[in-house]
Structure formats: C-alpha cells, structure tokens
Amino acid sequence: MSFGDTLKALSDPIRREILTMLKSKRMSAGDISDKFDMTNATVSYHLSKLKEAGLIYETKYKNFIYYDINTSVFEELMLWLSQFGGGEENEKDK
C-alpha cells in the first residue's frame, strides 16, 4: 500500500461514504449495496479499490463476506500528514 493508492481511493465520494458507513459497524457487501442506487457490480468495484488501498479488509463467515475499516492505514496517513502541520515554527520563518 502506498499513500498514492490511499489518497486515490479516498478521492472518490462513494468510497468515502462507504468508509463512513464502515466506521460504525462491520457490513456485508449486500448491506452496503442497499444504501446506494447503483449496481452490485459497481459497489463491488468500489470495495475492491478500497481493499487494494488497504483501507478495508474482508472477513468470510459462512456464505457472507463482511467488510471492516482498517484504522491502522488512517493512523499512518495522519502521522505522515502531521509533519506538515503547524505548531512549531517552520525553519523558513526563522
């Protein structure tokens, strides 16, 4: 997983909405699909892009596949982004 893949996956509003849904609970592909007015194949495509970026993972249970958010990727991204934040005086401002 690279930050480029992560940011590209996050650039899509549907994928961000899926992540918001998964923030509160684990969901099956069918549960996720029910929330959108699009084909199951399109939802599956978005899920695969999120999975490729490491933002979600799947767990198989009986005949169902459940999706969960991978918070460790968000923690890594936030840590990386924090180096660009304020707080300490920048070297160029001295």
Secondary structure, DSSP 4 states (H G I P E B T S, - for coil): --HHHHHHHHTSHHHHHHHHHHHHS-EEHHHHHHTSSS-HHHHHHHHHHHHHTTSEEEEEETTEEEEEE-HHHHHHHHHHHHTTSSSSPPGGG-
